[in-house]
């Protein structure tokens, strides 16, 4: 079931625009999926019972979402952080090694491991982690200050390749092209496998709107 | 709200309808549910979903023991407030009462 189907099921009587804005605002506040579903189901119950639209009964969706004062549950646990860091590390290593290996193979050369390459890889890994760790807070910033976010994003995209540039000639050693390419492919495949296992174990970062369960 | 729930557990719309019937005016969902949420978080109410007839269920609120105690405290405060304000609003009647 996709997100829209879940929202349709939870609140079929509520105006689509109102409930989408409501869910988005609660996500930005950092409320968890089940808590959002609970709040939305209560709006549905009230609208169905009263025959009123959500806008008439509750006022503007964003104001109502804020008035609920739901707790920010968007902070990560150490285990979530470790799982995400592992997947990202494998991905960054795999993509960098795969690309470097493929280019070296095409040019019939060895892959040079420079300090610059390690710095660029480290910076891109740190930035990806930052995006995941900030999560909802970053999303909140994007909606509140889109222009500043655009400037920051452009700066980040520029910094990653440039960070290692001054050290590109500081070569630490070299690796054969074919095995480097193979290592890259294996690392990306491992990242995909770890992500799939995490998802199958029900520990993915997805936080769906779970309908409230009745006690009777 | 605590007083309405003292009689029996109820869901949000019933609470709003009862408050209106008692003469407190129409209470919008935007005011009602945030208050119910706070009372629930403060431990004065329980909130449980009950199954609906074929459709989505409804969230029924009920007073906890702490809620009953809080209702008693608040009711006594309101009675005192009402006595004081009645005396201020009708000083003659208040003085006549004191002379008797």
HADDOCK unambig.tbl for C-alpha pairs under 7 A between the chains (distance, minus, plus):
assign (segid A and resid 42 and name CA) (segid B and resid 58 and name CA) 6.88 0.50 0.50
assign (segid A and resid 42 and name CA) (segid B and resid 59 and name CA) 6.76 0.50 0.50
assign (segid A and resid 45 and name CA) (segid B and resid 58 and name CA) 6.16 0.50 0.50
assign (segid A and resid 46 and name CA) (segid B and resid 13 and name CA) 5.75 0.50 0.50
assign (segid A and resid 57 and name CA) (segid B and resid 28 and name CA) 5.45 0.50 0.50
assign (segid A and resid 57 and name CA) (segid B and resid 29 and name CA) 5.37 0.50 0.50
assign (segid A and resid 57 and name CA) (segid B and resid 30 and name CA) 6.83 0.50 0.50
assign (segid A and resid 58 and name CA) (segid B and resid 28 and name CA) 6.10 0.50 0.50
assign (segid A and resid 58 and name CA) (segid B and resid 29 and name CA) 4.75 0.50 0.50
assign (segid A and resid 58 and name CA) (segid B and resid 30 and name CA) 4.09 0.50 0.50
assign (segid A and resid 59 and name CA) (segid B and resid 30 and name CA) 6.21 0.50 0.50
assign (segid A and resid 64 and name CA) (segid B and resid 30 and name CA) 5.63 0.50 0.50
assign (segid A and resid 67 and name CA) (segid B and resid 34 and name CA) 5.97 0.50 0.50
assign (segid A and resid 68 and name CA) (segid B and resid 34 and name CA) 4.64 0.50 0.50
assign (segid A and resid 68 and name CA) (segid B and resid 37 and name CA) 6.88 0.50 0.50
assign (segid A and resid 212 and name CA) (segid B and resid 49 and name CA) 6.92 0.50 0.50
assign (segid A and resid 213 and name CA) (segid B and resid 49 and name CA) 6.41 0.50 0.50
assign (segid A and resid 214 and name CA) (segid B and resid 49 and name CA) 4.47 0.50 0.50
assign (segid A and resid 214 and name CA) (segid B and resid 50 and name CA) 4.61 0.50 0.50
assign (segid A and resid 214 and name CA) (segid B and resid 51 and name CA) 5.33 0.50 0.50
assign (segid A and resid 214 and name CA) (segid B and resid 57 and name CA) 6.84 0.50 0.50
assign (segid A and resid 215 and name CA) (segid B and resid 48 and name CA) 6.53 0.50 0.50
assign (segid A and resid 215 and name CA) (segid B and resid 49 and name CA) 5.89 0.50 0.50
assign (segid A and resid 215 and name CA) (segid B and resid 50 and name CA) 5.63 0.50 0.50
assign (segid A and resid 216 and name CA) (segid B and resid 50 and name CA) 5.40 0.50 0.50
assign (segid A and resid 216 and name CA) (segid B and resid 51 and name CA) 6.03 0.50 0.50
